[in-house]
Amino acid sequence: MDTLKTFLRHPTGVIGLVILLAVIVLAAVAPALFPDDPWEMVGAPFQPPLSEGLWLGSDMLGRDVAAGIAHGARVSLSIGVASTLAALFIGVVVGAIAGYFGGKVDDLMMRVTELFQTIPGFILAILLVATLGPTLSNVIIAIGAVSWPPLARLTRAEFLRLRGREFVQAAVCQGQPPMVVVLRHILPNAISPIIVTGSLTIATAILIESALSFLGLGDPNLMSWGFMIGASRTVMRQAWWMSVFPGIAILLTVLAINLVGEGLNDTLNPRISRRGRTV
């Protein structure tokens, strides 16, 4: 409760949370608001916003732009959360093993991490999706595969910082196995910065998914914001609303997640945040 009260005193974090909750609610009620398939033609092509029955207008095939945005919110949020969970799992496991055991194990894990970081993340995501196929699960795998190295490095740094602390050494001296020491004593004390970084990774994952869909590498059976912008780029002057509204949706969602992440950082890591302001 104290953590929640501290977060609620962070104005930009609260603004971000309100916007994010609005996007989540829109994604949840999308089937009720727009029961028809977002791919279905419901009107004449190129209808401007506020046309009859079309809040945000229609696209070049007469599909409802508002329905596409609502259903696209479900796709973007689900991919962002799922790929971040995958990246968290890989990054925390790799970072925990490297930071706890150190030595040659640490060197091996960090060389693998650096190998992934030498390749630009978006290029690697394109290669993975193009190789595996543009399906929802493959997009999640690709984004997760390019998002875990920063989380691994952060986890390793936290484990290196904590493994020499007295309470950890006491647990080791008591003969507790490494798994128990890691899960019960080190990870709970290292979880705050991992949570903050993980929340920001969701925003990055949404941007990567939108860029992949813009290039035609998203799941062809799912409506997404990136696809809507990519499909409308050739008629931007004729029908500005087809790209502007999905772009606003991406902007607000990513901005909201970053504001929430900043609020979480100030709440969970107040000393670091305060030090950053005074530098």
DAFENWO-V207542 format. One record per backbone hydrogen bond with DSSP energy under -0.5 kcal/mol. CO is the residue of the C=O (numbers start at 1). NH is the residue of the N-H. If there is no record, write none. Layout:
((CO NH) (CO NH))
This chain:
((1 5) (2 6) (3 7) (4 8) (5 9) (6 9) (7 10) (9 11) (10 14) (11 15) (12 16) (13 17) (14 18) (15 19) (16 20) (17 21) (18 22) (19 23) (20 24) (21 25) (22 26) (23 27) (24 28) (25 29) (26 30) (29 32) (29 33) (30 34) (37 40) (40 42) (40 64) (44 47) (47 58) (48 51) (51 54) (54 50) (54 51) (54 57) (55 50) (57 65) (57 66) (59 46) (59 62) (62 42) (62 43) (63 59) (64 68) (65 69) (66 70) (67 71) (68 72) (69 73) (70 74) (71 75) (72 76) (73 77) (74 78) (75 79) (76 80) (77 81) (78 82) (79 83) (80 84) (81 85) (82 86) (83 87) (84 88) (85 89) (86 90) (87 91) (88 92) (89 93) (90 94) (91 95) (92 96) (93 97) (94 98) (95 99) (96 100) (97 101) (98 102) (102 105) (102 106) (103 107) (104 108) (105 109) (106 110) (107 111) (108 112) (109 113) (110 114) (111 115) (112 116) (113 117) (114 118) (115 119) (116 119) (118 120) (120 124) (121 125) (122 126) (123 127) (124 128) (125 129) (126 130) (127 131) (128 132) (129 133) (133 135) (134 220) (135 139) (136 140) (137 141) (138 142) (139 143) (140 144) (141 145) (142 146) (143 147) (144 147) (144 148) (147 151) (148 152) (149 153) (150 154) (151 155) (152 156) (153 157) (154 158) (155 159) (156 160) (157 161) (158 162) (159 163) (162 165) (165 169) (166 170) (167 171) (168 172) (169 173) (170 174) (171 176) (172 175) (177 181) (178 182) (179 183) (180 184) (180 185) (181 185) (181 186) (182 187) (186 189) (186 190) (187 190) (187 191) (190 194) (191 195) (192 196) (193 197) (194 198) (195 199) (196 200) (197 201) (198 202) (199 203) (200 204) (201 205) (202 206) (203 207) (204 208) (205 209) (206 210) (207 211) (208 212) (209 213) (210 214) (211 215) (212 217) (213 216) (219 222) (224 228) (225 229) (226 230) (227 231) (228 232) (229 233) (230 233) (232 235) (233 236) (235 239) (239 242) (240 243) (240 244) (241 245) (243 247) (244 248) (245 249) (246 250) (247 251) (248 252) (249 253) (250 254) (251 255) (252 256) (253 257) (254 258) (255 259) (256 260) (257 261) (258 262) (259 263) (260 264) (261 265) (262 266) (263 267) (264 268) (265 269) (269 273) (270 274) (271 275) (272 276) (273 277) (274 278) (275 279))
